[in-house]
């Protein structure tokens, strides 16, 4: 029956996600080893005996590491493991091999590796069993044994991994299950026993031991001694010069440690840059930041930071911005900061691709945190500051060595000026962080940095590296620190909350049109402002575009259209077309639409019909009408409305 439920998994059907290296997968396997073994134990059939089932579960998990860098499946994790593609990859391999291990052997076909008895681990002289549970656990084990392998896997993923049916379906499909719907339907019969899956009855890591058959073991020992003596003689003969066994060539000895990986964990080999390197270097990025802080010579702290980066323990809180790998460094990273900040000891490291921040309490090491942010390709504008700490709704930054001054400015109040922040060893005084507030948006405080090249603004979006703010046409943006740029940003500052924790590198606001408002009161008049904001990410893809409309007297702009992964409003395609249904002061409804500077004509179809030469369109409409916008650029190319 099971052989009909599991297909040959030639390639996973889930789309490929982030690439996972072996070190990242190993860290996930070690951290979640008990849960993965329990998952394998639940999926394996019970007919092979509890002792062999325990060893097989451990064997399958220990063999779940990939051989090299492997794309992880895009399957959400259970709460507490979000954002760890290494765990998703290892879990998928465990489910796949556990299902294969339950398949019956076919005559005339080679058995799969998972169907063979485990070579390792082995326990000599003892039989190991999970500790017995109560009557409910025994009844559940009997009910599970009656299910097919895919149904047991579905039940375990639902109850143990807390995955909804949509995600369970993706895991089973990627594991090679041919009929996922049948497996889910079969597992529906025991949905009331999920709480029992965490009991000791199904815990192959909490075991009791009993001796094996002592007489049989004695006979086996004698036979093994005879066979071993024969192997020694044969090995000696085959090892003689000639065409027999030889060395492994350039391969490293078994279980040899990788020298590069060991060097990456040596605090003495950390890269440290001269405090004046940035003044003469052709590069102005994180690679020319000197090591700062009062603990740069604390080898114990630096060793802990490097060790946690390489293999974070279960108690470490790990986070990474989207598209950022969280594996260990390939070689000795660069030290940017090590010091005491507020109530924590903080270490900031840089490996050419990522910024890694390690933090532990000032007293002890419990509750340590490890955060990653991708910063490859950063220039002077993006490498101006890094988050050091967050506490009580405030944030402290470590600024670049070329920063001369720092200030705090409310982006919602362009005429209020900037409040000066003190800089001590490159560390700013606390700044109110908009990324940590839950109340209604009444202000949006940003960090203003000043250096020899001018003044620029960055904003905290809940990540290690703040996002740079710009304004103007997408093909020629400028820093958002000027008076005109500040007025452009003011009504739309709170829309930055929509791109928190998205790996954003920069956000540009482009005021692409002004449109007269119909039915305006005599003398009141006024025009609505069209602004397009585009958030670019460090990973290149995933850019988010918002078209927004602001009328005189309104506190905030209104989002009229949004899109992701489109070139509109960007450097490659600096054009946009958007529209909104708007109610005038006289109570009439209109469709207002506008395009960029090169828009030659605009046309509306669908629920509203109308067209206009030029880049502005105003048409009477009904409340709730839906329209589709099309336009033509001056060069004759078509453009569609953003949505």
URKANOR-V24960 format. One record per residue. RES is the residue in one small letter. OMEGA is omega in whole degrees, 0 to 359 (999 if undefined). Layout:
res=RES omega=OMEGA
res=RES omega=OMEGA
This chain:
res=x omega=182
res=x omega=182
res=x omega=178
res=x omega=185
res=x omega=184
res=x omega=178
res=x omega=178
res=x omega=185
res=x omega=181
res=x omega=177
res=x omega=179
res=x omega=180
res=x omega=177
res=x omega=177
res=x omega=181
res=x omega=177
res=x omega=181
res=x omega=178
res=x omega=183
res=x omega=176
res=x omega=186
res=x omega=182
res=x omega=179
res=x omega=178
res=x omega=179
res=x omega=179
res=x omega=178
res=x omega=181
res=x omega=181
res=x omega=183
res=x omega=185
res=x omega=185
res=x omega=181
res=x omega=181
res=x omega=179
res=x omega=178
res=x omega=177
res=x omega=178
res=x omega=179
res=x omega=181
res=x omega=181
res=x omega=182
res=x omega=181
res=x omega=177
res=x omega=184
res=x omega=185
res=x omega=183
res=x omega=181
res=x omega=186
res=x omega=181
res=x omega=180
res=x omega=179
res=x omega=178
res=x omega=182
res=x omega=179
res=x omega=179
res=x omega=178
res=x omega=181
res=x omega=182
res=x omega=180
res=x omega=181
res=x omega=178
res=x omega=186
res=x omega=180
res=x omega=175
res=x omega=180
res=x omega=180
res=x omega=179
res=x omega=189
res=x omega=175
res=x omega=178
res=x omega=177
res=x omega=178
res=x omega=181
res=x omega=183
res=x omega=179
res=x omega=172
res=x omega=179
res=x omega=183
res=x omega=177
res=x omega=181
res=x omega=175
res=x omega=180
res=x omega=179
res=x omega=178
res=x omega=179
res=x omega=179
res=x omega=181
res=x omega=181
res=x omega=180
res=x omega=179
res=x omega=179
res=x omega=178
res=x omega=180
res=x omega=183
res=x omega=183
res=x omega=177
res=x omega=176
res=x omega=179
res=x omega=181
res=x omega=180
res=x omega=180
res=x omega=176
res=x omega=177
res=x omega=180
res=x omega=179
res=x omega=178
res=x omega=180
res=x omega=178
res=x omega=178
res=x omega=174
res=x omega=182
res=x omega=182
res=x omega=181
res=x omega=180
res=x omega=176
res=x omega=183
res=x omega=173
res=x omega=177
res=x omega=359
res=x omega=175
res=x omega=177
res=x omega=183
res=x omega=175
res=x omega=181
res=x omega=168
res=x omega=184
res=x omega=180
res=x omega=170
res=x omega=178
res=x omega=184
res=x omega=175
res=x omega=180
res=x omega=181
res=x omega=180
res=x omega=180
res=x omega=179
res=x omega=179
res=x omega=179
res=x omega=179
res=x omega=178
res=x omega=179
res=x omega=178
res=x omega=181
res=x omega=179
res=x omega=181
res=x omega=172
res=x omega=180
res=x omega=178
res=x omega=178
res=x omega=176
res=x omega=178
res=x omega=179
res=x omega=179
res=x omega=181
res=x omega=179
res=x omega=176
res=x omega=188
res=x omega=184
res=x omega=182
res=x omega=179
res=x omega=180
res=x omega=173
res=x omega=186
res=x omega=179
res=x omega=179
res=x omega=175
res=x omega=180
res=x omega=180
res=x omega=180
res=x omega=182
res=x omega=178
res=x omega=179
res=x omega=180
res=x omega=176
res=x omega=179
res=x omega=185
res=x omega=184
res=x omega=183
res=x omega=181
res=x omega=179
res=x omega=179
res=x omega=179
res=x omega=179
res=x omega=180
res=x omega=180
res=x omega=181
res=x omega=184
res=x omega=183
res=x omega=181
res=x omega=183
res=x omega=187
res=x omega=184
res=x omega=183
res=x omega=182
res=x omega=183
res=x omega=179
res=x omega=182
res=x omega=181
res=x omega=179
res=x omega=184
res=x omega=181
res=x omega=180
res=x omega=174
res=x omega=176
res=x omega=195
res=x omega=170
res=x omega=188
res=x omega=174
res=x omega=181
res=x omega=174
res=x omega=177
res=x omega=189
res=x omega=180
res=x omega=179
res=x omega=180
res=x omega=180
res=x omega=179
res=x omega=180
res=x omega=179
res=x omega=179
res=x omega=180
res=x omega=180
res=x omega=179
res=x omega=179
res=x omega=181
res=x omega=179
res=x omega=178
res=x omega=179
res=x omega=179
res=x omega=179
res=x omega=180
res=x omega=181
res=x omega=180
res=x omega=178
res=x omega=181
res=x omega=182
res=x omega=181
res=x omega=178
res=x omega=181
res=x omega=181
res=x omega=182
res=x omega=181
res=x omega=181
res=x omega=177
res=x omega=180
res=x omega=180
res=x omega=179
res=x omega=182
res=x omega=182
res=x omega=178
res=x omega=176
res=x omega=179
res=x omega=177
res=x omega=177
res=x omega=180
res=x omega=179
res=x omega=182
res=x omega=180
res=x omega=179
res=x omega=178
res=x omega=179
res=x omega=180
res=x omega=181
res=x omega=182
res=x omega=180
res=x omega=181
res=x omega=181
res=x omega=177
res=x omega=177
res=x omega=178
res=x omega=185
res=x omega=178
res=x omega=179
res=x omega=181
res=x omega=184
res=x omega=184
res=x omega=183
res=x omega=183
res=x omega=183
res=x omega=175
res=x omega=180
res=x omega=174
res=x omega=178
res=x omega=184
res=x omega=182
res=x omega=180
res=x omega=175
res=x omega=175
res=x omega=176
res=x omega=181
res=x omega=181
res=x omega=184
res=x omega=182
res=x omega=182
res=x omega=178
res=x omega=179
res=x omega=184
res=x omega=179
res=x omega=178
res=x omega=181
res=x omega=178
res=x omega=179
res=x omega=180
res=x omega=180
res=x omega=181
res=x omega=178
res=x omega=177
res=x omega=183
res=x omega=183
res=x omega=180
res=x omega=178
res=x omega=184
res=x omega=184
res=x omega=182
res=x omega=176
res=x omega=184
res=x omega=176
res=x omega=180
res=x omega=176
res=x omega=182
res=x omega=179
res=x omega=182
res=x omega=176
res=x omega=183
res=x omega=178
res=x omega=182
res=x omega=181
res=x omega=179
res=x omega=179
res=x omega=181
res=x omega=179
res=x omega=179
res=x omega=178
res=x omega=178
res=x omega=183
res=x omega=170
res=x omega=183
res=x omega=179
res=x omega=180
res=x omega=183
res=x omega=183
res=x omega=185
res=x omega=169
res=x omega=189
res=x omega=174
res=x omega=176
res=x omega=182
res=x omega=182
res=x omega=182
res=x omega=181
res=x omega=178
res=x omega=188
res=x omega=164
res=x omega=177
res=x omega=179
res=x omega=176
res=x omega=180
res=x omega=176
res=x omega=179
res=x omega=180
res=x omega=179
res=x omega=179
res=x omega=182
res=x omega=179
res=x omega=180
res=x omega=179
res=x omega=181
res=x omega=179
res=x omega=183
res=x omega=180
res=x omega=173
res=x omega=180
res=x omega=183
res=x omega=181
res=x omega=181
res=x omega=180
res=x omega=175
res=x omega=183
res=x omega=183
res=x omega=183
res=x omega=183
res=x omega=182
res=x omega=184
res=x omega=176
res=x omega=179
res=x omega=176
res=x omega=184
res=x omega=173
res=x omega=180
res=x omega=175
res=x omega=178
res=x omega=180
res=x omega=180
res=x omega=174
res=x omega=180
res=x omega=165
res=x omega=186
res=x omega=179
res=x omega=182
res=x omega=180
res=x omega=179
res=x omega=181
res=x omega=182
res=x omega=180
res=x omega=180
res=x omega=178
res=x omega=183
res=x omega=175
res=x omega=182
res=x omega=179
res=x omega=182
res=x omega=187
res=x omega=182
res=x omega=186
res=x omega=181
res=x omega=182
res=x omega=176
res=x omega=185
res=x omega=174
res=x omega=178
res=x omega=177
res=x omega=179
res=x omega=183
res=x omega=182
res=x omega=181
res=x omega=181
res=x omega=168
res=x omega=185
res=x omega=178
res=x omega=178
res=x omega=185
res=x omega=176
res=x omega=183
res=x omega=185
res=x omega=182
res=x omega=178
res=x omega=183
res=x omega=178
res=x omega=185
res=x omega=176
res=x omega=178
res=x omega=177
res=x omega=184
res=x omega=180
res=x omega=180
res=x omega=178
res=x omega=182
res=x omega=181
res=x omega=175
res=x omega=183
res=x omega=182
res=x omega=180
res=x omega=183
res=x omega=178
res=x omega=181
res=x omega=172
res=x omega=182
res=x omega=177
res=x omega=177
res=x omega=176
res=x omega=182
res=x omega=182
res=x omega=183
res=x omega=180
res=x omega=181
res=x omega=179
res=x omega=180
res=x omega=178
res=x omega=179
res=x omega=178
res=x omega=180
res=x omega=184
res=x omega=181
res=x omega=177
res=x omega=181
res=x omega=179
res=x omega=178
res=x omega=184
res=x omega=184
res=x omega=180
res=x omega=184
res=x omega=180
res=x omega=179
res=x omega=178
res=x omega=178
res=x omega=178
res=x omega=185
res=x omega=192
res=x omega=183
res=x omega=188
res=x omega=184
res=x omega=184
res=x omega=177
res=x omega=176
res=x omega=178
res=x omega=181
res=x omega=182
res=x omega=175
res=x omega=174
res=x omega=180
res=x omega=181
res=x omega=186
res=x omega=179
res=x omega=180
res=x omega=177
res=x omega=180
res=x omega=175
res=x omega=183
res=x omega=175
res=x omega=190
res=x omega=180
res=x omega=168
res=x omega=187
res=x omega=176
res=x omega=182
res=x omega=180
res=x omega=178
res=x omega=179
res=x omega=178
res=x omega=180
res=x omega=180
res=x omega=181
res=x omega=176
res=x omega=180
res=x omega=180
res=x omega=174
res=x omega=181
res=x omega=176
res=x omega=180
res=x omega=175
res=x omega=176
res=x omega=181
res=x omega=179
res=x omega=177
res=x omega=183
res=x omega=178
res=x omega=183
res=x omega=178
res=x omega=178
res=x omega=176
res=x omega=179
res=x omega=180
res=x omega=184
res=x omega=177
res=x omega=168
res=x omega=185
res=x omega=183
res=x omega=182
res=x omega=179
res=x omega=181
res=x omega=179
res=x omega=179
res=x omega=181
res=x omega=185
res=x omega=170
res=x omega=181
res=x omega=177
res=x omega=181
res=x omega=179
res=x omega=178
res=x omega=180
res=x omega=179
res=x omega=180
res=x omega=174
res=x omega=181
res=x omega=184
res=x omega=176
res=x omega=181
res=x omega=183
res=x omega=181
res=x omega=180
res=x omega=186
res=x omega=177
res=x omega=179
res=x omega=176
res=x omega=183
res=x omega=180
res=x omega=181
res=x omega=170
res=x omega=188
res=x omega=179
res=x omega=183
res=x omega=178
res=x omega=179
res=x omega=178
res=x omega=180
res=x omega=180
res=x omega=181
res=x omega=166
res=x omega=176
res=x omega=180
res=x omega=181
res=x omega=176
res=x omega=180
res=x omega=187
res=x omega=184
res=x omega=180
res=x omega=183
res=x omega=181
res=x omega=180
res=x omega=180
res=x omega=178
res=x omega=177
res=x omega=180
res=x omega=181
res=x omega=178
res=x omega=180
res=x omega=177
res=x omega=178
res=x omega=180
res=x omega=172
res=x omega=185
res=x omega=187
res=x omega=180
res=x omega=178
res=x omega=176
res=x omega=184
res=x omega=174
res=x omega=183
res=x omega=175
res=x omega=178
res=x omega=178
res=x omega=180
res=x omega=178
res=x omega=182
res=x omega=176
res=x omega=185
res=x omega=174
res=x omega=180
res=x omega=177
res=x omega=178
res=x omega=182
res=x omega=178
res=x omega=177
res=x omega=180
res=x omega=179
res=x omega=176
res=x omega=181
res=x omega=178
res=x omega=178
res=x omega=178
res=x omega=999
